[in-house]
């Protein structure tokens, strides 16, 4: 247990991946840093858990596809245990008749793919790649403010402007147009194949409270495709599950001198005359530090840890209006043996599988959540990681992890055990439309609703990204004006989590950028 009398320069609240990244960079700069994690292991939503005897699964995030290579290299994560059991996987859009569509980089495979769609897909990817490259530089530094004459912000804006100029007149015009419309219209403009349009649409809104016809979904797709700029042509499966990411980052932090305490829930961030002075833990211990950095989402940070009474009215209003409504569930299934997906080999079953047959199918699923109902025919993102990593299940057995879109946080009638059971059966029934023997092979299952995700991972509303990834909540608008460069109106309190620029996903850049900003401000003070 940490000695409360030990002097710390920085306390990081929350040992999720961004908190660990931030702590490591601050320690490398010579700060004495303490990370406090409420759960019994570091990593936050990058977690591996045993949900049934000898069956383990990545319990929240289940693909690695956005980790920034600079962060991974500077923390030497490979040395600290991060290994991939499979990488650059294909995405297979499932069809009930077995005529599936395989997306492999720029290549499309399937019986119903026209030459026109193949050519259009290559051109579409090239254009999206240009947009991603434009954003990549802005993602690795603090978001610029538009109203102040700061030299660093001017440089960032100049680089963005120069990058847009390099796009060329046509691409720049397309970027401005696409940013304001929805993925549904863009897909209709470019492609004919319904499975292709559905798969791309699903990628534009996973983890969000949006449908294909919702504004901002084009940006959502561009954001997800940032992983390709970082070297991920397809998703990767982490050896030992996503908890290995958390363990590797914790090991890197410890090697840099960071103290980490788990099972150490913070009750409040202590404020004295508008200055953060440390934290009080739920067990009553008080730990002081010159700086406090919150890896918790913005709503949790200000509503629960700081208290709205300790911040000005304008900031409190922005906290309340920040959009982060969880609408995604996770279903974990323990299997006695591999199910038989119609039309798929075992090697193909180890790829990323999606159920999103048409854009209207997804939109219809979203419509239910608008009224507090779970989707009767949900869209899904499916992983069977044990095909690549036998350590996750007993010999010959397997685990399946399913992201289920949509399951509203505020379900009418609440997420009672009865409602959870009914929804679990509904999801399994839909999976069985593609794997008819699935039910006979199920040993156990676990459903995590947004309420469960909120409770287990301490994320307000169970929203994976700590806030919608949309044009009004990105760059200098994330999480909201007045807190967009990791500092806050409370002196000595910083933010480093996914609710900040550039956003959610296991990327590490929010933690990296926050640390660099803290270091910079310290040196200029």
C-alpha positions in Angstrom: 0.0 0.0 0.0 1.3 3.5 -0.9 2.7 5.6 1.9 0.4 8.7 2.1 3.3 10.7 3.5 5.4 10.1 0.4 5.8 13.3 -1.7 4.4 13.1 -5.2 4.5 15.8 -7.9 1.6 14.3 -9.8 -1.4 12.0 -9.0 -3.0 10.4 -12.0 -6.6 9.3 -11.2 -7.4 6.2 -13.2 -5.0 3.6 -14.5 -6.5 3.2 -18.0 -4.2 3.2 -20.9 -4.1 7.0 -21.4 -3.5 7.5 -17.7 -0.5 5.1 -17.8 0.9 6.7 -20.9 0.6 10.2 -19.4 2.2 9.0 -16.1 5.1 7.4 -17.9 6.0 10.5 -19.9 5.7 12.6 -16.8 8.0 10.3 -14.9 10.5 10.3 -17.7 10.6 14.1 -17.3 11.7 13.6 -13.7 8.3 13.9 -11.9 7.3 11.7 -9.0 4.1 10.2 -10.2 1.4 8.0 -8.5 -1.3 6.3 -10.5 -4.5 5.3 -8.6 -6.7 2.6 -10.2 -10.1 1.6 -8.7 -10.1 -1.9 -10.2 -7.8 -4.7 -9.3 -5.7 -4.4 -12.5 -4.4 -1.5 -14.6 -5.6 -0.9 -18.1 -9.1 0.4 -17.7 -11.2 -0.7 -20.7 -8.2 -2.6 -22.1 -9.0 -5.5 -19.9 -9.0 -9.3 -19.9 -11.4 -11.1 -17.6 -12.4 -14.7 -16.9 -16.2 -14.7 -17.3 -16.6 -18.5 -16.9 -14.3 -21.2 -15.4 -11.1 -21.1 -17.6 -12.7 -19.0 -20.3 -11.2 -15.5 -20.6 -12.1 -12.7 -23.0 -11.2 -9.0 -23.7 -14.0 -7.7 -21.6 -14.5 -4.2 -23.3 -12.3 -3.3 -26.2 -11.6 -6.5 -28.2 -9.5 -5.3 -31.2 -6.2 -3.4 -31.3 -6.2 -1.2 -34.4 -5.3 2.4 -33.4 -2.3 2.2 -31.1 0.0 5.0 -32.0 3.5 3.6 -33.0 5.4 6.5 -31.5 3.8 5.8 -28.1 4.3 2.1 -28.4 8.0 2.6 -29.3 8.8 5.2 -26.7 7.2 3.1 -23.9 8.9 0.0 -25.4 5.7 -2.0 -25.0 7.1 -5.1 -26.8 9.8 -5.4 -24.3 7.2 -5.1 -21.5 5.1 -8.0 -22.8 2.8 -6.7 -25.6 2.6 -9.3 -28.4 0.0 -9.9 -31.1 -1.4 -13.4 -31.9 -2.9 -12.2 -35.2 -2.8 -8.9 -37.1 -4.1 -7.2 -40.2 -7.2 -9.3 -40.1 -9.8 -9.1 -42.8 -13.4 -7.9 -42.2 -16.0 -10.4 -43.4 -19.5 -9.0 -43.8 -21.8 -12.0 -43.2 -24.7 -12.9 -45.5 -27.4 -15.3 -44.4 -27.1 -17.2 -47.7 -23.4 -17.7 -47.2 -22.3 -15.3 -50.0 -20.2 -13.2 -47.7 -18.1 -10.2 -48.5 -14.5 -10.1 -47.5 -12.7 -6.7 -47.1 -8.9 -7.2 -47.2 -7.2 -3.8 -47.3 -8.1 -2.4 -50.7 -9.3 -5.8 -52.0 -12.9 -7.0 -52.0 -13.8 -10.7 -52.4 -17.2 -12.2 -52.9 -19.6 -13.5 -55.6 -21.7 -10.4 -55.7 -19.0 -7.7 -56.0 -19.0 -5.8 -59.3 -15.9 -4.5 -61.0 -17.3 -1.0 -60.5 -17.5 -1.4 -56.7 -13.9 -2.9 -56.7 -12.6 0.2 -58.5 -14.7 2.6 -56.4 -13.5 1.0 -53.2 -9.8 1.5 -54.1 -10.5 5.2 -54.9 -12.6 5.6 -51.8 -9.8 4.2 -49.6 -7.2 6.5 -51.2 -9.3 9.5 -50.5 -10.0 8.5 -46.9 -6.3 7.9 -46.4 -5.5 11.4 -47.6 -8.0 12.8 -45.0 -6.5 10.6 -42.3 -2.9 11.8 -43.1 -4.1 15.4 -42.8 -5.5 14.7 -39.3 -2.5 12.6 -38.1 -0.3 15.5 -37.3 -3.0 17.3 -35.4 -3.8 14.2 -33.4 -0.3 14.0 -32.0 -0.3 17.5 -30.4 -2.7 19.6 -28.4 -5.8 20.9 -30.2 -5.4 24.5 -31.3 -7.5 27.3 -29.9 -8.9 29.6 -32.6 -9.3 32.8 -30.5 -5.8 33.1 -29.0 -2.5 34.1 -30.6 -0.4 31.3 -29.2 2.5 30.4 -31.4 2.1 26.6 -31.1 -1.6 26.8 -32.0 -0.7 29.0 -35.0 1.7 26.4 -36.2 -0.8 23.6 -35.8 -3.4 25.5 -37.7 -0.9 26.5 -40.4 0.0 22.8 -40.8 -3.6 21.8 -41.1 -4.2 24.6 -43.6 -1.1 23.6 -45.6 -2.2 20.0 -45.5 -5.6 20.9 -46.9 -4.0 22.9 -49.6 -1.9 19.9 -50.6 -5.0 17.8 -50.9 -5.9 19.7 -54.0 -9.0 21.6 -54.8 -11.2 18.6 -55.5 -10.2 16.6 -52.4 -10.4 19.7 -50.2 -13.9 20.4 -51.5 -14.9 16.8 -50.9 -13.5 16.9 -47.3 -15.6 20.0 -46.5 -18.7 18.5 -48.1 -18.3 15.0 -46.5 -17.7 16.4 -43.1 -21.2 17.8 -43.1 -23.2 14.8 -44.4 -23.8 11.3 -43.2 -22.2 8.0 -44.1 -25.5 6.7 -45.7 -25.4 9.3 -48.4 -21.7 8.8 -49.1 -22.2 5.1 -49.4 -25.1 5.6 -51.8 -22.9 7.9 -53.9 -20.0 5.4 -54.2 -21.2 1.8 -54.0 -23.8 -0.7 -55.1 -23.2 -3.7 -52.9 -25.3 -3.7 -49.7 -22.9 -5.7 -47.6 -20.1 -3.3 -48.4 -22.2 -0.3 -47.6 -23.3 -1.9 -44.3 -19.8 -2.9 -43.2 -18.4 0.6 -43.8 -21.4 2.2 -42.1 -21.0 0.1 -39.0 -17.4 1.2 -38.7 -18.5 4.8 -38.8 -20.7 4.5 -35.7 -19.5 1.6 -33.4 -19.7 2.7 -29.8 -21.8 5.7 -30.5 -25.4 6.8 -30.3 -25.7 7.4 -34.0 -27.1 5.6 -37.1 -26.0 5.7 -40.7 -28.2 8.7 -41.5 -26.9 10.7 -38.5 -24.7 13.7 -39.2 -21.0 13.3 -38.3 -20.8 9.7 -39.2 -18.4 10.3 -42.0 -15.9 11.8 -39.5 -16.5 8.7 -37.4 -15.3 6.5 -40.2 -12.3 8.7 -40.9 -11.5 8.6 -37.2 -11.6 4.8 -37.1 -9.5 4.5 -40.2 -6.7 6.5 -38.5 -5.3 3.1 -37.5 -4.2 2.5 -41.1 -1.9 5.6 -40.8 -0.5 4.0 -37.6 0.3 0.7 -39.4 -2.9 -1.3 -38.8 -4.3 -2.3 -42.2 -6.8 -4.5 -40.3 -7.5 -5.2 -36.6 -5.1 -7.2 -34.4 -5.7 -9.8 -31.7 -3.5 -9.2 -28.6 -1.9 -12.3 -27.0 -3.6 -12.8 -23.7 -6.4 -10.4 -24.5 -6.5 -6.6 -24.4 -5.5 -6.8 -20.7 -2.0 -7.4 -22.0 -2.0 -3.8 -23.3 -2.8 -2.5 -19.8 -0.1 -4.8 -18.2 2.6 -3.7 -20.7 1.8 -0.1 -20.2 1.8 -0.5 -16.4 5.2 -2.3 -16.6 6.5 0.6 -18.8 5.3 3.1 -16.2 6.8 1.2 -13.3 10.1 0.9 -15.1 10.1 4.7 -15.5 9.6 5.1 -11.7 5.8 5.5 -11.5 4.1 4.1 -8.4 0.8 2.3 -9.2 -1.8 1.3 -6.7 -4.8 -0.8 -7.7 -8.0 -1.3 -5.7 -7.6 2.4 -4.8 -10.8 4.2 -5.8 -10.7 7.9 -5.6 -13.6 9.5 -3.8 -12.9 13.1 -4.6 -10.3 15.5 -6.0 -9.4 17.9 -3.2 -9.8 21.6 -4.1 -8.5 24.5 -2.0 -9.4 28.0 -3.3 -9.7 26.9 -6.9 -6.5 24.8 -6.8 -6.3 21.0 -6.8 -4.2 19.8 -3.9 -4.5 16.0 -4.1 -7.2 13.3 -3.6 -9.2 11.6 -1.0 -9.6 7.9 -1.5 -12.8 6.0 -0.7 -11.0 4.3 2.2 -10.4 7.8 3.7 -6.7 8.2 2.9 -5.6 11.7 1.7 -2.7 12.0 -0.7 -1.4 15.4 -1.6 0.4 16.4 -4.8 1.1 19.6 -6.7 -0.8 18.4 -9.8 -3.8 16.0 -10.3 -4.4 14.5 -13.7 -7.7 12.8 -14.3 -8.0 9.9 -16.7 -11.7 9.6 -15.9 -14.2 10.8 -18.4 -15.1 14.6 -18.2 -18.5 14.0 -16.6 -17.2 11.7 -13.9 -14.3 14.1 -13.3 -16.4 17.2 -12.8 -19.7 15.7 -11.5 -18.3 13.2 -9.0 -14.7 13.9 -8.3 -14.5 17.7 -8.4 -18.1 18.5 -7.8 -20.1 21.0 -9.9 -20.2 23.4 -6.9 -16.4 23.8 -7.2 -16.5 25.1 -10.8 -18.1 28.1 -12.4 -21.6 27.9 -13.8 -20.5 28.1 -17.5 -18.2 25.2 -17.2 -20.8 23.2 -15.2 -23.3 23.8 -18.1 -20.8 22.5 -20.7 -20.2 19.4 -18.6 -23.9 18.7 -18.4 -24.5 19.2 -22.2 -21.6 17.1 -23.3 -23.0 14.1 -25.3 -22.0 10.7 -24.1 -24.9 8.3 -24.1 -23.8 4.7 -24.2 -25.6 2.5 -26.7 -23.4 -0.5 -27.1 -23.3 -3.9 -25.3 -20.7 -6.7 -25.1 -21.7 -10.4 -25.2 -19.2 -13.0 -24.2 -19.8 -16.6 -25.1 -17.9 -19.7 -23.9 -18.0 -22.5 -26.5 -17.5 -26.2 -26.2 -16.2 -26.2 -29.8 -16.2 -24.0 -32.8 -19.6 -23.3 -34.3 -20.1 -23.8 -38.1 -20.7 -20.4 -39.7 -22.3 -21.1 -43.1 -19.8 -20.5 -45.9 -16.8 -19.9 -43.6 -13.6 -22.0 -43.0 -12.0 -22.1 -39.6 -9.4 -19.6 -40.9 -12.1 -17.2 -41.9 -13.9 -17.6 -38.6 -10.7 -16.1 -37.0 -11.1 -12.9 -39.0 -13.3 -10.0 -37.9 -16.9 -10.9 -38.6 -19.7 -8.3 -38.9 -23.5 -8.6 -39.1 -24.7 -5.4 -40.9 -26.4 -6.7 -44.1 -27.7 -3.3 -45.2 -27.6 0.3 -44.0 -31.3 0.3 -43.5 -30.9 -2.7 -41.2 -28.5 -0.7 -39.1 -30.7 2.4 -39.2 -33.7 0.3 -38.1 -31.7 -1.1 -35.2 -30.8 2.5 -34.2 -34.4 3.6 -34.3 -35.3 1.3 -31.5 -32.6 2.9 -29.2 -34.0 6.3 -29.8 -37.1 5.2 -27.8 -35.3 3.4 -25.0 -35.6 0.0 -26.6 -32.9 -2.5 -27.5 -32.7 -3.5 -31.2 -34.7 -6.6 -32.2 -32.2 -7.2 -35.0 -28.9 -5.6 -33.8 -25.7 -5.0 -35.8 -22.7 -6.9 -34.5 -18.9 -7.0 -34.5 -17.7 -10.5 -33.8 -14.4 -11.9 -32.7 -13.4 -15.5 -31.9 -9.9 -14.7 -30.5 -9.2 -18.3 -29.2 -8.6 -19.4 -32.8 -5.4 -17.4 -32.6 -4.8 -17.5 -28.9 -5.4 -20.9 -27.2 -4.6 -19.5 -23.8 -8.1 -17.9 -23.6 -10.0 -21.2 -23.3 -9.4 -24.8 -22.3 -7.9 -27.1 -25.0 -10.3 -27.5 -27.9 -12.7 -25.0 -26.6 -13.3 -21.4 -27.7 -14.5 -17.9 -26.7 -16.6 -15.5 -28.8 -16.8 -11.8 -28.1 -19.5 -9.7 -29.7 -20.0 -5.9 -29.8 -23.8 -5.4 -30.0 -25.2 -2.2 -31.5 -27.7 -1.0 -30.1 -28.5 -1.4 -26.4 -29.5 1.9 -24.8 -28.1 2.9 -21.4 -31.5 4.1 -20.3 -33.5 1.1 -21.4 -37.2 1.4 -20.7 -37.9 -0.7 -17.7 -34.2 -0.8 -16.8 -31.6 -3.5 -17.4 -33.2 -6.1 -15.1 -32.0 -9.7 -15.1 -35.1 -10.6 -17.0 -34.4 -7.9 -19.7 -30.7 -8.9 -19.9 -31.7 -12.5 -20.3 -34.2 -11.7 -23.1 -31.7 -9.6 -24.9 -29.0 -12.2 -24.6 -31.3 -14.8 -26.2 -32.2 -12.4 -28.9 -28.6 -11.8 -29.8 -27.8 -15.5 -29.7 -30.8 -16.2 -32.0 -29.5 -13.7 -34.5 -26.0 -15.2 -34.4 -27.5 -18.6 -35.0 -29.0 -17.3 -38.3 -25.4 -17.5 -39.5 -24.1 -20.4 -37.4 -27.0 -22.8 -37.0 -25.3 -25.1 -34.4 -24.2 -22.3 -32.2 -26.7 -22.8 -29.4 -25.6 -26.5 -29.0 -22.1 -25.4 -28.3 -22.6 -22.7 -25.7 -21.2 -23.4 -22.3 -21.8 -20.0 -20.7 -22.4 -16.4 -21.6 -22.1 -13.0 -20.1 -23.8 -9.8 -21.2 -22.3 -6.4 -20.4 -24.9 -3.6 -21.0 -23.9 0.1 -20.9 -24.9 0.1 -17.3 -22.5 -2.8 -16.6 -19.8 -1.1 -18.5 -20.3 2.1 -16.5 -20.1 0.2 -13.2 -17.2 -2.1 -14.2 -15.0 0.5 -16.0 -16.2 3.7 -14.3 -17.3 5.3 -17.5 -20.3 7.7 -17.4 -23.2 6.3 -19.3 -21.1 3.3 -20.4 -19.8 5.3 -23.4 -16.6 3.8 -24.7 -15.2 6.9 -26.2 -15.9 9.1 -23.2 -18.1 11.3 -25.4 -19.4 11.2 -29.0 -16.8 11.4 -31.8 -18.6 14.1 -33.8 -17.7 17.5 -35.3 -19.0 19.4 -32.3 -16.9 17.3 -29.9 -13.5 17.1 -31.6 -10.3 19.1 -31.8 -10.7 22.4 -30.0 -14.3 21.4 -29.1 -13.2 18.3 -27.1 -14.4 17.8 -24.4 -15.8 21.3 -24.5 -14.5 24.9 -24.9 -12.4 25.9 -22.0 -10.9 22.4 -21.4 -9.7 21.5 -24.8 -5.9 21.6 -24.1 -5.9 19.2 -21.2 -5.9 22.0 -18.6 -9.0 23.0 -16.7 -10.4 26.1 -14.9 -9.2 24.5 -11.7 -5.6 25.3 -11.2 -3.4 22.2 -11.0 -6.1 19.9 -12.5 -5.6 18.3 -15.9 -7.4 15.8 -18.0 -5.8 13.0 -20.0 -8.5 10.5 -20.9 -10.4 9.6 -24.1 -12.8 12.4 -23.5 -10.1 14.8 -24.6 -8.4 15.4 -28.0 -8.0 13.3 -30.1 -10.6 10.9 -28.7 -11.4 7.3 -27.8 -10.0 4.0 -28.8 -6.8 2.3 -27.6 -4.6 5.0 -29.2 -2.6 6.5 -26.4 -2.4 10.0 -27.9 -4.7 11.7 -25.3 -2.3 10.6 -22.6 0.8 11.5 -24.6 -0.5 14.9 -25.5 -1.6 15.7 -22.0 1.8 14.8 -20.6 3.6 17.0 -23.2 1.3 19.9 -22.4 1.9 19.6 -18.6 5.6 19.4 -19.2 5.5 22.4 -21.5 3.5 24.5 -19.0 5.8 23.5 -16.2 8.9 24.7 -18.0 7.3 28.0 -19.0 6.0 28.7 -15.6 
